[in-house]
Amino acid sequence: MILRQEIAPLLKNPPVGTTVTVMGWVRAWRGNRFMVLNDGSGPETLQVVVDADQFPEEIIRSIGFHACVGATGTLAESQGSGQTVELIASSIQIFGKADLSKYPLQAKAQSMEFLRENAQFRMRTNTFSAVFRIRHAVAYAINKYFHDRGFYYLHTPIITGNDAEGAGEMFRVTTLDPINPPLDEAGKVDYREDFFGKATNLTVSGQLQAEIGALALGKVYTFGPTFRAENSNTSRHLAEFWMIEPEIAFADIENDMDLAEDFVKYLINFCLDNYLPDLEFLDERIQQAEKNLKAELRRPMGLIEMLRFVVQGDFERITYTEAVELILASTPYKKKKFQFPVAWGSDLQAEHERWLVEQHFKKPVIVRNYPKDIKAFYMRLNDDGKTVAAMDILFPYIGEVIGGSQREEREEVLRARMQEMGVHEEELAWYLQLRTFGGAPHAGFGLGFERIVLFITGMGNIRDVIPFPRAPKTADF
């Protein structure tokens, strides 16, 4: 049996004078004497003092950047600066060497793109080990938040015959021969011969199925992978990403906004309360990266300062109409600084959303009551007949992080909206029956998991907060 002590908990209350065994990867090896180990249990490292004269030359030569090493010795108060305790090694075991003449990573700064291409090793770096510990923290906090509030975790299908968004940008799932598929009488692909007997795709959302759960269990949430076949290469989009989608019965748009604001604040507070060392490291990383930038290009706040600022105040709440009016009256619009046009009835672009959040209100903003023509068929039609009870939460730097709505519970209105938007009733007969039999007012939202992790970590590209990103022309690992 392999016995070891993890470095992060060990350093919280170091038992000076006792013999301990640690195992991890070498972060630094100085002067053939000072070895710095990290084992992934936290951002903390432990300095191991090695007397080269007491160990075989082969052992000393095998110690190097990212080599995997075990060390046993006495924990002592450090004689140098930078750490309070250090391990005086009495024995060393080499688990895995790392020949630097062949190893892709080096003990120096590496570009984000290079690390993405070598994702099998990037979690060993200080930055990515911190990022993925924070990702874990957010995932844990999501489940804890909903469990503690009486929600039930619902697993919705990854393979589906429905398109919840109506976007049509979906990945097809099929066992048919792609070159010579069976054809029907009209010469079209005969999906009756396919595995599921119909055309199926990877899901873009678990929302429609979550509504089934909410209209029986009261409060449910999904947390799983979703997919978009968009040929998008921006820093904010992925082809495979995770979504959290709570759905609550007996709720309107106001309940929905209250839940969403409380939820994201909880996630941020959980990380601040439990993973502060990782956030401090990421905060320092951003400051170092921006120190040579012009003042106007730097973040107005440090990472931790910004996170605390977000959770301490109320989010601004405005209507879509008010948002458009503010943008049209803004200096950037008048000086033609925006790339995309703004008009009532068009969707707000990221640049407009970021202006509202970062320049005008200087805090997160919830925009509600969007034009019905730019939103999905299932959103509840407002009394004005022009807008729907939809809402988006906009955050600094990343724009939209949450999208939600009160769902249309009136069967006749829902049928009319489906016809208006070209949604086939026969494909969603079961969805309509949720209104026919025992329907109720209900609402929900979707939170892009990677988007919130991106915000909390301060990273610049969404591909750097998911272990193995999937994007156009990118499906490695």
Sine and cosine of phi, psi and omega as CSV:
sin_phi,cos_phi,sin_psi,cos_psi,sin_omega,cos_omega
0.00,0.00,0.72,-0.70,0.04,-1.00
-1.00,0.05,0.84,-0.55,0.01,-1.00
-0.91,-0.43,0.75,-0.66,0.03,-1.00
-0.46,-0.89,0.25,-0.97,0.11,-0.99
-0.92,-0.40,0.71,-0.71,0.00,-1.00
-0.97,0.22,0.61,-0.80,-0.18,-0.98
-0.93,0.37,-0.71,0.71,-0.06,-1.00
-0.86,0.52,-0.80,0.60,0.04,-1.00
-0.92,0.39,-0.52,0.86,0.01,-1.00
-0.87,0.48,-0.65,0.76,-0.07,-1.00
-0.98,0.18,-0.19,0.98,0.04,-1.00
-0.93,0.36,-0.58,0.81,0.04,-1.00
-0.57,-0.82,0.96,0.30,-0.16,-0.99
-0.91,0.41,0.82,-0.58,0.00,-1.00
-0.99,0.13,0.98,0.21,-0.05,-1.00
-0.85,0.53,0.70,-0.72,0.03,-1.00
1.00,-0.06,-0.10,1.00,0.00,-1.00
-0.98,-0.19,0.29,-0.96,0.04,-1.00
-1.00,-0.02,0.78,-0.62,-0.01,-1.00
-0.73,-0.68,0.37,-0.93,0.08,-1.00
-0.84,-0.54,0.80,-0.60,0.06,-1.00
-0.83,-0.57,0.42,-0.91,0.01,-1.00
-0.62,-0.79,0.67,-0.75,-0.01,-1.00
-0.02,-1.00,-0.34,-0.94,-0.04,-1.00
-0.92,-0.39,0.63,-0.77,-0.08,-1.00
-0.96,0.27,0.84,-0.54,0.07,-1.00
-1.00,-0.09,-0.44,0.90,0.03,-1.00
-0.38,-0.92,0.51,-0.86,0.00,-1.00
-0.61,-0.79,0.97,-0.24,-0.16,-0.99
-0.92,-0.38,0.80,-0.60,0.12,-0.99
0.86,0.51,0.45,0.89,-0.05,-1.00
0.79,0.62,0.51,0.86,-0.03,-1.00
-0.64,-0.77,-0.64,0.77,-0.09,-1.00
-0.93,-0.37,0.91,-0.41,0.00,-1.00
-0.95,-0.32,0.79,-0.61,0.00,-1.00
-0.96,-0.26,0.86,-0.50,-0.07,-1.00
-0.94,-0.35,0.59,-0.81,0.18,-0.98
-0.72,-0.69,0.70,-0.72,-0.04,-1.00
-0.91,-0.41,0.17,0.99,0.04,-1.00
1.00,0.08,-0.11,0.99,-0.03,-1.00
-0.96,0.29,-0.21,0.98,0.02,-1.00
0.04,-1.00,-0.01,-1.00,0.03,-1.00
-0.96,0.27,-0.21,0.98,-0.06,-1.00
-0.92,0.40,0.57,-0.82,0.10,-0.99
-0.87,-0.50,0.37,-0.93,0.06,-1.00
-0.86,-0.52,0.80,-0.60,0.07,-1.00
-0.99,0.14,0.78,-0.63,0.04,-1.00
-0.94,-0.35,0.84,-0.54,-0.01,-1.00
-1.00,-0.01,0.85,-0.53,-0.09,-1.00
-0.90,-0.43,0.86,-0.50,0.11,-0.99
-1.00,0.03,0.97,-0.23,-0.11,-0.99
-0.85,0.53,-0.47,0.88,-0.03,-1.00
-0.94,0.33,-0.30,0.96,-0.06,-1.00
-1.00,-0.09,-0.04,1.00,-0.07,-1.00
-0.80,-0.59,0.50,-0.87,0.04,-1.00
-0.85,0.53,0.53,-0.85,-0.02,-1.00
-0.85,0.52,-0.58,0.82,0.00,-1.00
-0.88,0.47,-0.62,0.78,0.05,-1.00
-0.89,0.45,-0.73,0.68,-0.04,-1.00
-0.89,0.45,-0.65,0.76,0.00,-1.00
-0.93,0.37,-0.44,0.90,-0.05,-1.00
-0.99,0.14,-0.24,0.97,0.04,-1.00
-0.98,0.18,0.83,-0.56,0.00,-1.00
-0.26,-0.97,0.07,-1.00,-0.05,-1.00
-0.81,0.59,0.85,-0.53,0.04,-1.00
0.92,0.39,0.21,0.98,0.23,-0.97
-0.91,0.40,0.51,-0.86,0.01,-1.00
-0.99,-0.13,0.85,-0.53,-0.20,-0.98
-0.70,-0.71,0.56,-0.83,0.18,-0.98
-0.91,-0.41,0.59,-0.81,0.00,-1.00
-0.64,-0.77,0.71,-0.70,0.09,-1.00
-0.88,-0.48,0.64,-0.77,0.01,-1.00
0.05,-1.00,-0.22,-0.98,-0.04,-1.00
-0.99,-0.13,0.75,-0.66,0.04,-1.00
-0.99,0.14,0.84,-0.55,-0.09,-1.00
-0.76,-0.65,0.38,-0.92,0.12,-0.99
-0.90,0.44,0.69,-0.72,-0.10,-0.99
-0.96,0.29,0.64,-0.77,0.05,-1.00
-1.00,0.02,-0.21,0.98,-0.03,-1.00
-0.92,-0.39,0.00,-1.00,0.01,-1.00
-1.00,-0.02,0.34,-0.94,0.07,-1.00
0.98,-0.18,-0.24,0.97,0.04,-1.00
-0.41,-0.91,0.47,-0.88,-0.02,-1.00
-1.00,0.03,-0.54,0.84,0.03,-1.00
-0.75,-0.67,0.32,-0.95,0.07,-1.00
-0.55,-0.84,0.31,-0.95,-0.02,-1.00
-0.97,-0.23,0.84,-0.55,0.08,-1.00
-1.00,0.01,0.96,-0.27,-0.18,-0.98
-0.95,0.31,0.74,-0.67,0.14,-0.99
-0.95,-0.32,-0.37,0.93,0.10,-1.00
-0.52,-0.85,0.53,-0.85,-0.01,-1.00
-0.72,-0.70,0.68,-0.73,0.06,-1.00
-0.83,-0.56,0.77,-0.64,0.04,-1.00
-1.00,-0.08,0.91,-0.42,0.03,-1.00
-1.00,0.03,-0.62,0.79,-0.03,-1.00
-0.42,-0.91,0.84,-0.55,0.02,-1.00
-0.98,0.19,0.26,-0.97,0.09,-1.00
-0.63,-0.77,1.00,-0.10,-0.02,-1.00
-0.94,0.34,0.94,-0.34,-0.09,-1.00
-0.92,0.39,-0.29,0.96,0.06,-1.00
-0.96,0.27,-0.28,0.96,-0.01,-1.00
-0.85,-0.52,-0.39,0.92,-0.07,-1.00
-0.93,0.38,0.78,-0.63,-0.08,-1.00
-0.88,0.48,-0.60,0.80,-0.04,-1.00
-1.00,0.03,0.52,-0.86,0.05,-1.00
-0.80,-0.61,0.28,-0.96,-0.04,-1.00
-0.98,0.19,0.87,0.50,0.02,-1.00
-0.39,-0.92,0.12,-0.99,0.01,-1.00
-0.89,0.45,0.69,-0.73,0.03,-1.00
-0.86,-0.52,0.53,-0.85,0.02,-1.00
-0.95,0.32,0.44,-0.90,0.04,-1.00
-0.88,0.48,-0.64,0.77,0.00,-1.00
-0.90,0.44,-0.68,0.74,0.02,-1.00
-0.89,0.47,-0.66,0.75,-0.01,-1.00
-0.93,0.36,-0.55,0.84,0.09,-1.00
-0.89,0.46,-0.63,0.77,0.00,-1.00
-0.94,0.34,-0.31,0.95,0.02,-1.00
-0.84,-0.54,0.76,0.64,-0.11,-0.99
-0.90,0.43,-0.27,0.96,0.05,-1.00
-0.92,0.38,-0.29,0.96,-0.02,-1.00
-0.87,-0.49,-0.19,0.98,-0.19,-0.98
-0.93,0.36,-0.38,0.93,0.05,-1.00
-0.92,0.38,-0.24,0.97,0.04,-1.00
-0.98,0.20,-0.23,0.97,0.00,-1.00
-0.98,0.18,0.39,-0.92,0.00,-1.00
-0.85,0.52,-0.69,0.72,-0.06,-1.00
-0.89,0.45,-0.77,0.63,-0.12,-0.99
-0.98,0.21,-0.48,0.88,0.11,-0.99
-0.90,0.43,-0.61,0.79,0.06,-1.00
-0.91,0.41,-0.71,0.71,-0.02,-1.00
-0.86,0.51,-0.70,0.71,-0.10,-1.00
-0.99,0.16,-0.34,0.94,0.21,-0.98
-0.94,0.34,-0.63,0.77,0.06,-1.00
-0.91,0.42,-0.64,0.77,0.05,-1.00
-0.85,0.53,-0.69,0.72,0.06,-1.00
-0.86,0.50,-0.71,0.71,-0.04,-1.00
-0.86,0.51,-0.69,0.72,-0.01,-1.00
-0.91,0.41,-0.66,0.75,0.01,-1.00
-0.89,0.46,-0.69,0.73,0.03,-1.00
-0.90,0.45,-0.69,0.72,-0.03,-1.00
-0.89,0.45,-0.57,0.82,0.03,-1.00
-0.86,0.51,-0.78,0.63,-0.02,-1.00
-0.91,0.40,-0.62,0.79,0.01,-1.00
-0.91,0.41,-0.69,0.73,-0.01,-1.00
-0.84,0.54,-0.78,0.63,-0.07,-1.00
-0.95,0.31,-0.62,0.78,0.03,-1.00
-0.87,0.49,-0.70,0.71,-0.05,-1.00
-0.92,0.39,-0.28,0.96,-0.03,-1.00
-0.94,-0.35,0.28,0.96,0.15,-0.99
0.99,0.17,0.31,0.95,0.09,-1.00
-0.99,0.10,0.45,-0.89,0.07,-1.00
-0.94,-0.33,0.73,-0.69,-0.02,-1.00
-0.98,0.19,0.88,-0.47,-0.06,-1.00
-0.93,-0.37,0.81,-0.58,0.06,-1.00
-1.00,0.01,0.93,-0.37,0.01,-1.00
-0.99,-0.12,0.39,-0.92,-0.14,-0.99
-0.94,0.35,0.57,-0.82,0.10,-0.99
-0.99,0.10,-0.56,0.83,0.07,-1.00
-0.99,-0.15,0.80,-0.60,-0.09,-1.00
-0.57,-0.83,0.39,-0.92,0.08,-1.00
-0.98,-0.17,0.08,1.00,-0.04,-1.00
-0.92,-0.39,0.48,-0.88,0.11,-0.99
-0.90,-0.43,0.98,-0.18,-0.10,-1.00
-0.91,0.41,-0.49,0.87,-0.08,-1.00
-1.00,-0.03,-0.32,0.95,-0.04,-1.00
0.95,0.31,0.31,0.95,-0.09,-1.00
-1.00,0.07,-0.45,0.89,0.02,-1.00
0.98,0.22,0.00,1.00,-0.02,-1.00
-0.99,-0.12,0.97,0.23,-0.12,-0.99
-0.81,-0.59,0.44,-0.90,0.07,-1.00
-1.00,0.06,0.81,-0.59,-0.01,-1.00
-0.97,0.23,0.65,-0.76,0.09,-1.00
-0.91,-0.41,0.87,-0.49,-0.06,-1.00
-0.41,-0.91,0.44,-0.90,0.14,-0.99
-0.94,-0.33,0.07,1.00,-0.02,-1.00
-0.95,0.30,0.45,-0.90,0.07,-1.00
-0.90,0.44,0.88,-0.48,-0.05,-1.00
-0.92,0.38,-0.38,0.92,-0.04,-1.00
-1.00,0.00,-0.68,0.73,-0.02,-1.00
-0.78,-0.62,0.94,0.35,0.00,-1.00
-0.95,0.30,0.41,-0.91,0.09,-1.00
-0.91,0.41,0.57,-0.82,-0.03,-1.00
-0.89,-0.45,0.50,-0.87,0.07,-1.00
-1.00,0.00,-0.13,-0.99,-0.07,-1.00
-0.89,0.46,-0.44,0.90,-0.01,-1.00
-1.00,0.01,0.02,1.00,0.01,-1.00
0.99,0.10,0.16,0.99,0.04,-1.00
-0.99,-0.11,0.31,-0.95,-0.01,-1.00
-0.86,0.52,0.77,-0.64,-0.03,-1.00
-1.00,-0.04,1.00,-0.06,-0.05,-1.00
-0.96,0.28,-0.11,0.99,0.12,-0.99
-0.89,0.45,-0.38,0.92,0.02,-1.00
-1.00,0.03,-0.09,1.00,-0.03,-1.00
-0.97,0.22,0.16,-0.99,-0.08,-1.00
-0.82,0.57,-0.72,0.70,-0.05,-1.00
-1.00,-0.07,0.00,1.00,0.02,-1.00
0.97,0.24,0.17,0.98,0.03,-1.00
-0.33,-0.94,0.21,-0.98,0.05,-1.00
-0.94,0.33,0.77,-0.64,0.01,-1.00
-0.75,-0.66,0.35,-0.94,-0.07,-1.00
-0.60,-0.80,0.22,-0.98,0.19,-0.98
-0.97,0.25,0.65,-0.76,-0.15,-0.99
-0.92,0.39,0.55,-0.83,0.15,-0.99
-0.98,-0.19,-0.21,0.98,-0.03,-1.00
-0.17,-0.99,0.54,-0.84,0.11,-0.99
-0.99,-0.15,0.20,0.98,-0.14,-0.99
-0.88,0.47,-0.74,0.68,-0.08,-1.00
-0.87,0.49,-0.64,0.77,0.05,-1.00
-0.94,0.33,-0.55,0.84,0.05,-1.00
-0.90,0.44,-0.52,0.85,0.05,-1.00
-0.89,0.46,-0.58,0.81,0.08,-1.00
-0.85,0.53,-0.73,0.69,-0.01,-1.00
-0.90,0.44,-0.70,0.71,-0.05,-1.00
-0.90,0.43,-0.55,0.83,-0.03,-1.00
-1.00,0.09,0.30,0.95,0.13,-0.99
-0.68,-0.74,-0.64,0.77,-0.06,-1.00
-0.97,-0.24,-0.13,0.99,0.07,-1.00
1.00,-0.03,-0.83,0.56,-0.03,-1.00
-0.64,-0.77,0.87,-0.50,0.02,-1.00
-0.70,-0.71,0.22,-0.97,0.14,-0.99
-0.51,-0.86,0.49,-0.87,0.11,-0.99
-0.93,-0.37,0.42,-0.91,0.06,-1.00
-0.45,-0.89,0.99,-0.14,-0.07,-1.00
-0.29,-0.96,0.04,-1.00,-0.04,-1.00
-0.96,0.27,0.59,-0.81,0.11,-0.99
-0.72,-0.69,0.26,-0.96,-0.21,-0.98
-0.66,-0.75,0.60,-0.80,0.09,-1.00
-0.70,-0.71,0.81,-0.58,0.02,-1.00
-1.00,-0.01,0.75,0.66,0.02,-1.00
-1.00,-0.02,0.72,-0.70,0.04,-1.00
-0.99,0.11,0.91,0.41,-0.08,-1.00
-0.91,-0.41,0.78,-0.63,-0.01,-1.00
-0.89,-0.46,0.56,0.83,0.00,-1.00
-1.00,0.09,0.12,-0.99,0.01,-1.00
-0.99,0.16,0.03,1.00,-0.07,-1.00
-0.88,-0.47,0.02,1.00,-0.11,-0.99
-0.81,-0.59,0.57,-0.82,0.10,-0.99
-0.73,-0.68,0.40,-0.92,0.09,-1.00
-0.99,0.11,-0.45,0.89,0.07,-1.00
-0.78,-0.62,0.83,-0.56,-0.01,-1.00
-0.48,-0.88,0.18,-0.98,-0.06,-1.00
-0.96,-0.27,0.58,-0.82,-0.03,-1.00
-0.78,-0.63,0.59,-0.81,0.16,-0.99
-0.93,-0.37,0.82,-0.57,-0.09,-1.00
-0.71,-0.70,1.00,-0.05,0.12,-0.99
-0.98,0.19,0.50,-0.86,0.04,-1.00
-0.67,-0.75,0.77,-0.63,-0.10,-1.00
-0.78,-0.62,0.76,-0.65,0.07,-1.00
-0.98,0.18,0.38,-0.93,0.02,-1.00
0.84,0.54,0.76,0.65,-0.05,-1.00
-0.63,-0.78,0.52,-0.86,0.08,-1.00
-0.90,-0.44,-0.15,-0.99,-0.08,-1.00
-0.90,0.43,-0.53,0.85,0.02,-1.00
-0.92,0.39,-0.71,0.71,0.08,-1.00
-0.85,0.52,-0.64,0.77,-0.02,-1.00
-0.89,0.46,-0.72,0.70,0.00,-1.00
-0.91,0.41,-0.64,0.77,0.02,-1.00
-0.88,0.47,-0.70,0.71,0.01,-1.00
-0.89,0.45,-0.71,0.70,-0.06,-1.00
-0.89,0.45,-0.69,0.72,0.00,-1.00
-0.91,0.42,-0.71,0.71,0.01,-1.00
-0.88,0.47,-0.63,0.78,-0.04,-1.00
-0.89,0.45,-0.79,0.61,-0.06,-1.00
-0.93,0.37,-0.53,0.85,0.08,-1.00
-0.91,0.42,-0.63,0.77,0.04,-1.00
-0.87,0.48,-0.71,0.71,-0.02,-1.00
-0.88,0.48,-0.69,0.72,-0.01,-1.00
-0.91,0.41,-0.71,0.70,0.01,-1.00
-0.88,0.47,-0.60,0.80,0.01,-1.00
-0.88,0.48,-0.67,0.74,0.01,-1.00
-0.93,0.37,-0.65,0.76,0.04,-1.00
-0.89,0.46,-0.62,0.78,-0.06,-1.00
-0.98,0.20,-0.48,0.88,-0.17,-0.99
-0.87,-0.49,-0.28,0.96,-0.06,-1.00
-0.74,-0.68,0.62,0.79,-0.06,-1.00
-0.89,0.46,-0.65,0.76,0.02,-1.00
-0.84,0.54,-0.64,0.77,0.04,-1.00
-0.92,0.40,-0.66,0.76,0.03,-1.00
-0.91,0.41,-0.61,0.79,0.04,-1.00
-0.89,0.45,-0.66,0.75,0.05,-1.00
-0.89,0.46,-0.72,0.69,-0.02,-1.00
-0.92,0.40,-0.57,0.82,0.06,-1.00
-0.88,0.48,-0.74,0.68,0.02,-1.00
-0.90,0.44,-0.60,0.80,0.02,-1.00
-0.87,0.49,-0.70,0.71,0.01,-1.00
-0.90,0.44,-0.68,0.73,0.00,-1.00
-0.88,0.48,-0.66,0.75,0.03,-1.00
-0.91,0.41,-0.64,0.77,-0.03,-1.00
-0.93,0.38,-0.49,0.87,-0.10,-0.99
-0.99,-0.17,-0.06,1.00,-0.14,-0.99
-0.90,0.43,-0.42,0.91,0.00,-1.00
-0.99,-0.13,0.04,1.00,0.03,-1.00
-0.99,0.13,0.37,-0.93,0.12,-0.99
-0.89,0.45,0.49,-0.87,-0.09,-1.00
-0.83,0.56,-0.62,0.79,-0.06,-1.00
-0.95,0.31,-0.26,0.97,0.01,-1.00
-1.00,-0.08,-0.16,0.99,0.01,-1.00
-0.99,0.11,0.40,-0.92,0.10,-0.99
-0.90,0.43,0.65,-0.76,0.00,-1.00
-0.93,0.36,-0.34,0.94,0.01,-1.00
-0.72,-0.69,0.43,-0.90,0.18,-0.98
-0.93,0.38,0.26,-0.97,-0.07,-1.00
-0.86,0.52,-0.80,0.60,-0.06,-1.00
-0.92,0.39,-0.63,0.77,0.05,-1.00
-0.87,0.50,-0.66,0.75,-0.01,-1.00
-0.92,0.38,-0.68,0.74,0.01,-1.00
-0.87,0.49,-0.68,0.73,0.01,-1.00
-0.92,0.38,-0.60,0.80,0.04,-1.00
-0.88,0.47,-0.66,0.75,-0.03,-1.00
-0.90,0.43,-0.66,0.75,-0.10,-0.99
-0.99,0.13,-0.27,0.96,-0.09,-1.00
-1.00,0.06,-0.36,0.93,-0.05,-1.00
-0.89,-0.46,0.21,-0.98,0.07,-1.00
-0.98,0.21,0.57,-0.82,0.10,-1.00
-0.95,0.31,0.59,-0.81,0.08,-1.00
-0.95,0.30,0.66,-0.75,0.00,-1.00
-0.85,-0.53,0.86,-0.52,0.00,-1.00
-0.67,-0.74,0.28,-0.96,0.09,-1.00
-1.00,0.04,0.30,-0.95,0.08,-1.00
-0.85,0.53,-0.67,0.74,-0.01,-1.00
-0.87,0.49,-0.68,0.73,0.05,-1.00
-0.89,0.45,-0.63,0.78,0.01,-1.00
-0.88,0.47,-0.72,0.70,0.01,-1.00
-0.89,0.46,-0.67,0.74,0.00,-1.00
-0.89,0.46,-0.65,0.76,0.02,-1.00
-0.90,0.43,-0.68,0.74,-0.02,-1.00
-0.92,0.40,-0.68,0.74,0.00,-1.00
-0.90,0.44,-0.47,0.88,0.00,-1.00
-1.00,-0.03,0.00,1.00,-0.11,-0.99
-0.98,0.19,0.39,-0.92,0.06,-1.00
-0.89,0.45,-0.72,0.70,0.02,-1.00
-0.84,0.54,-0.62,0.79,0.02,-1.00
-0.92,0.39,-0.71,0.70,-0.03,-1.00
-0.90,0.43,-0.52,0.85,0.00,-1.00
-1.00,-0.05,0.14,0.99,0.05,-1.00
0.86,0.52,0.68,0.74,0.02,-1.00
-1.00,0.08,-0.36,0.93,0.00,-1.00
-0.98,0.18,0.64,-0.77,0.03,-1.00
-0.97,0.24,-0.59,0.81,-0.09,-1.00
-0.97,-0.26,0.55,-0.84,0.01,-1.00
-0.94,0.34,0.33,-0.94,0.03,-1.00
-0.79,-0.61,0.78,-0.62,0.07,-1.00
-0.36,-0.93,0.49,-0.87,0.02,-1.00
-0.89,0.46,0.77,-0.63,-0.02,-1.00
0.95,-0.31,-0.29,0.96,0.05,-1.00
-0.99,-0.14,0.43,-0.90,0.00,-1.00
-0.96,0.27,0.59,-0.81,0.07,-1.00
-0.96,0.30,0.69,-0.73,0.04,-1.00
-1.00,-0.02,0.24,-0.97,-0.05,-1.00
-0.83,0.56,-0.61,0.79,-0.02,-1.00
-0.91,0.41,-0.57,0.82,0.04,-1.00
-0.95,0.32,-0.68,0.73,0.00,-1.00
-0.88,0.47,-0.70,0.72,-0.02,-1.00
-0.92,0.38,-0.56,0.83,0.05,-1.00
-0.89,0.46,-0.70,0.71,0.01,-1.00
-0.85,0.53,-0.69,0.73,-0.10,-1.00
-0.98,0.18,-0.77,0.64,-0.18,-0.98
-1.00,0.05,-0.53,0.85,-0.09,-1.00
-0.97,-0.24,-0.68,0.73,-0.12,-0.99
-1.00,0.05,-0.89,0.45,-0.06,-1.00
-1.00,0.05,-0.44,0.90,0.00,-1.00
0.85,0.52,0.64,0.77,0.10,-1.00
-0.17,-0.99,0.23,-0.97,0.02,-1.00
-0.84,0.55,0.54,-0.84,-0.08,-1.00
-0.78,-0.63,0.67,-0.74,0.14,-0.99
-0.95,-0.31,0.88,-0.48,0.04,-1.00
-0.97,-0.23,0.75,-0.66,-0.06,-1.00
-0.76,-0.65,0.18,-0.98,0.06,-1.00
0.87,0.49,0.92,0.40,0.02,-1.00
-0.99,0.10,0.38,-0.93,0.10,-1.00
-0.85,0.52,0.66,-0.75,-0.08,-1.00
-0.90,0.43,-0.48,0.88,-0.09,-1.00
-0.95,0.31,-0.26,0.97,0.00,-1.00
-0.94,-0.34,0.19,0.98,-0.01,-1.00
-0.82,-0.57,0.20,-0.98,-0.13,-0.99
-0.96,0.30,0.32,-0.95,-0.11,-0.99
-0.91,0.41,-0.42,0.91,-0.14,-0.99
-1.00,0.06,-0.02,1.00,-0.05,-1.00
-0.99,0.15,0.64,-0.76,-0.14,-0.99
-0.93,0.37,0.79,-0.62,0.00,-1.00
-0.95,0.30,0.79,-0.62,0.04,-1.00
-0.97,0.25,0.21,-0.98,-0.06,-1.00
-0.90,0.43,-0.39,0.92,-0.01,-1.00
-0.96,0.28,-0.18,0.98,0.01,-1.00
0.95,0.30,-0.01,1.00,-0.05,-1.00
-0.92,-0.40,-0.43,0.90,-0.08,-1.00
-0.84,-0.54,0.27,-0.96,0.04,-1.00
-0.85,-0.53,0.38,-0.92,-0.04,-1.00
-0.98,0.18,0.92,0.38,0.02,-1.00
-0.93,-0.36,0.39,-0.92,0.05,-1.00
-0.54,-0.84,0.55,-0.83,0.13,-0.99
-0.81,-0.59,0.63,-0.78,0.13,-0.99
-0.97,-0.23,0.81,-0.59,-0.05,-1.00
-0.94,-0.33,0.74,-0.67,-0.01,-1.00
-0.90,-0.44,0.38,-0.92,0.09,-1.00
-0.86,0.50,0.54,-0.84,0.13,-0.99
0.96,0.28,-0.50,0.87,-0.09,-1.00
-0.86,-0.51,-0.17,0.99,0.01,-1.00
0.97,0.25,-0.73,-0.69,-0.08,-1.00
-0.92,0.40,0.78,-0.62,0.07,-1.00
-0.89,-0.46,-0.40,0.92,0.02,-1.00
-0.69,-0.73,0.65,-0.76,0.16,-0.99
-0.75,-0.66,0.74,-0.67,-0.03,-1.00
-0.43,-0.90,-0.01,-1.00,0.00,-1.00
-0.22,-0.98,0.30,-0.95,0.32,-0.95
-0.98,0.17,0.70,-0.71,-0.06,-1.00
-1.00,0.08,0.49,-0.87,0.01,-1.00
-0.97,0.26,0.94,-0.35,-0.03,-1.00
-1.00,-0.08,-0.17,0.98,-0.03,-1.00
-1.00,0.06,0.91,-0.42,-0.14,-0.99
-0.85,0.53,-0.69,0.72,-0.07,-1.00
-0.93,0.37,-0.59,0.80,0.04,-1.00
-0.94,0.35,-0.66,0.75,0.01,-1.00
-0.89,0.46,-0.68,0.73,0.03,-1.00
-0.86,0.51,-0.69,0.72,0.00,-1.00
-0.90,0.44,-0.65,0.76,0.01,-1.00
-0.92,0.40,-0.64,0.77,0.02,-1.00
-0.89,0.45,-0.68,0.73,0.04,-1.00
-0.90,0.43,-0.67,0.75,-0.02,-1.00
-0.88,0.48,-0.57,0.82,-0.08,-1.00
-0.97,-0.22,0.14,0.99,0.08,-1.00
0.96,0.29,0.46,0.89,0.05,-1.00
-1.00,-0.02,0.81,-0.58,-0.09,-1.00
-0.97,0.26,0.84,-0.54,-0.03,-1.00
-0.88,0.47,-0.61,0.79,-0.07,-1.00
-0.90,0.43,-0.48,0.88,0.02,-1.00
-0.96,0.27,-0.39,0.92,-0.04,-1.00
-0.83,-0.55,0.59,0.81,0.02,-1.00
-0.86,0.51,-0.63,0.77,0.01,-1.00
-0.90,0.44,-0.55,0.83,0.00,-1.00
-0.93,0.37,-0.65,0.76,0.05,-1.00
-0.91,0.41,-0.57,0.82,0.00,-1.00
-0.90,0.43,-0.39,0.92,0.08,-1.00
-0.90,0.44,-0.39,0.92,0.07,-1.00
-1.00,-0.02,-0.56,0.83,-0.03,-1.00
-0.91,0.40,-0.64,0.77,-0.13,-0.99
-0.86,-0.51,0.97,-0.24,0.11,-0.99
0.93,0.38,0.58,0.81,0.03,-1.00
-0.94,0.33,0.24,-0.97,-0.01,-1.00
-0.40,-0.92,0.42,-0.91,0.13,-0.99
-0.86,0.51,0.67,-0.75,0.01,-1.00
-0.38,-0.92,0.30,-0.95,-0.09,-1.00
-0.47,-0.88,0.25,-0.97,0.02,-1.00
-0.13,-0.99,0.03,-1.00,0.02,-1.00
-0.45,-0.89,0.21,-0.98,0.07,-1.00
-0.85,-0.53,0.75,-0.66,0.08,-1.00
-0.93,-0.37,0.85,-0.52,0.10,-1.00
-0.95,0.32,0.92,-0.39,-0.10,-1.00
-0.84,0.54,-0.74,0.67,-0.02,-1.00
-0.90,0.43,-0.52,0.86,0.01,-1.00
-0.90,0.45,-0.70,0.71,-0.03,-1.00
-0.95,0.32,-0.57,0.82,0.07,-1.00
-0.91,0.41,-0.63,0.78,0.05,-1.00
-0.85,0.52,-0.70,0.72,-0.02,-1.00
-0.92,0.40,-0.72,0.69,-0.09,-1.00
-0.93,0.38,-0.58,0.82,-0.02,-1.00
-1.00,0.07,-0.33,0.94,-0.04,-1.00
0.97,0.24,0.22,0.98,0.02,-1.00
-0.94,0.35,0.37,-0.93,-0.10,-0.99
-0.99,-0.11,-0.24,0.97,-0.07,-1.00
-0.68,-0.74,0.73,-0.68,-0.08,-1.00
-0.90,0.43,-0.36,0.93,0.03,-1.00
-0.94,0.33,-0.20,0.98,-0.03,-1.00
-0.99,-0.15,0.14,0.99,0.07,-1.00
-0.86,-0.51,0.16,0.99,0.11,-0.99
-0.82,-0.57,0.70,-0.71,-0.14,-0.99
-0.83,0.55,-0.70,0.71,-0.08,-1.00
-0.73,-0.69,1.00,0.05,-0.13,-0.99
-0.91,0.42,0.60,-0.80,0.10,-1.00
-0.89,-0.45,0.86,-0.51,-0.03,-1.00
-0.48,-0.88,0.12,-0.99,0.01,-1.00
-0.79,0.61,0.79,-0.62,0.01,-1.00
0.91,0.42,0.34,0.94,-0.03,-1.00
-0.71,-0.71,0.98,-0.22,0.05,-1.00
-0.55,-0.83,0.68,0.73,0.03,-1.00
-0.98,0.17,0.23,-0.97,0.04,-1.00
0.89,0.45,0.00,0.00,0.00,0.00
